[in-house]
């Protein structure tokens, strides 16, 4: 009976020891705060695996994660690296998938920016076309005014000529 209780206690004690190691390693400034359950290996609780080998595995795992996060930060802009880090830590622990996802989002942002610029350019062109059409309509109106003025001028000249000739009534 005592032996059975000891067998049940050993995995619990080992698990608490491993959790302490994980918390100590995560507290280092070079490492990030990782989710404990995200990479806790249940095989570490087996009797065959020693506590030192488990500690070494944990250290190596945290070093690998830190290296991957450093690669993400160095290869992407700040706003995309934040998304890639979140994707890496919460979804998959796969560097290439995180970078691909960040590049996909970056491409979508680039296309959205191009569309926005194209809309702005089209709007400017429409405004310029409206200005030109207003100018054109003004010139047509001014042509009409010119024609009226010339007709009036002709009429006035005609009246003056008739008065010079002492004509009371204008012929027409």
C-alpha angles and dihedrals in degrees: 000000000000089000092055092051091050091051091053093047095050097067090045092051092044090049092052090047091051091048089053090051090049092050091048092049093046090053092064113107093234093057127070126227103270127187109262096215092047095077107011107132114216090206088071087073093062118108091235094064114076123221092243093053089049090050090050090050090051093049092048091048092051091047090051092049092048091050091049092049090049089052090051092050093048097047101046140049116263097257092049095042090058090056093045092050091051091048091048096049101038106034115024125351088224117126097199093050091049092050092046091051092049091048090050091054091045090053091049090051091049092052091047090051091050091050091049091051091048091052091049091049092049090049091051091049091050091050091050091048090051091050091050092048090050090051090049092050090049091053091051090051092049089050089055090050090049091052091050091048092050091049090050090048091051091049092050092048090048091052092048091050091050092050090052089055090048095244114155096193125046115235113240 
